């Protein structure tokens, strides 16, 4: 409850700074992970593998889009209810949000698996890069629930005022991913499959971390068994709030897919791989904007 009182009474500028710093650190570490991941794949597997992973980027954006749809929608609604001091409704909201995260992630996993070949071809895979992209996607899809639940609930952690814990979540996931990337790619010679396994294990660690948080003492609200299920009124509110960022993310996915197709036409597989590297580096330049957005959520 201390977090709620602080959000009600503290100076807005000081609050923004307090929430901005951990958000920025978390985003910075995550951006570094993305760059290191590309370096490991490029050096440990090869240029074609890097291009294959870049083909998957629009698919990853779609998965993250569903995480934003539910995570931001749930987080904002939780914040509103906490502002009203309605803890019971906030806990019902996270219960519905969690149920939605699981159901949607399983649905996305199944549909993407059934349509993976046309999806990969439409997003720019070629005969040279298809196997790399397919191997990576097959493994990543198995971890879709980990990714959506972990990413979404971390948004809720931030929305209840626990910015430092949300930061630790991002750091824990990124460091786990980098360490396992190195071991699987360079020590076990697992190639892109190793990179994919590293990612889903890191997402699993993130999911367990955030679930433990919402069952522990530090959380303002609890994820209780009695609240797990779909409340249709809450669901509609979650979707209406999260729809705008979801639509932007999906649009970005299709833009990247079209860009990949044009890069294949005019530059070949190496151009797609180079664009993947550029996208990773670009995250460094938008960190402050992303962190400000995160800091404003509570």
Secondary structure, DSSP 8 states (H G I E B T S, - for coil): -HHHHHHHHS-HHHHHHHHHHHHHHHHHHHHHHHHHHHHHHHHHT-HHHHHHHHHHHHHHHHHHHHHHHHHHHHHHHHHHHHHTT-HHHHHHHHHHHHHHHHHHHHHHHHHHHHTHHHHHHHTT--TTTHHHHHHHHHHHHHTHHHHHHHHHHHHHHHHTT-HHHHHHHHHHHHHHHHHHHHIIIIIS--HHHHHHHHHHHHHHHHHHHHHHHTTSSS-SS---GGG-S--HHHHHHHHHHHHHHHHHHHHHHHHHHHHHHHHHHHT-HHHHHHHHHHHHHHHHHTHHHHHHHHHH--
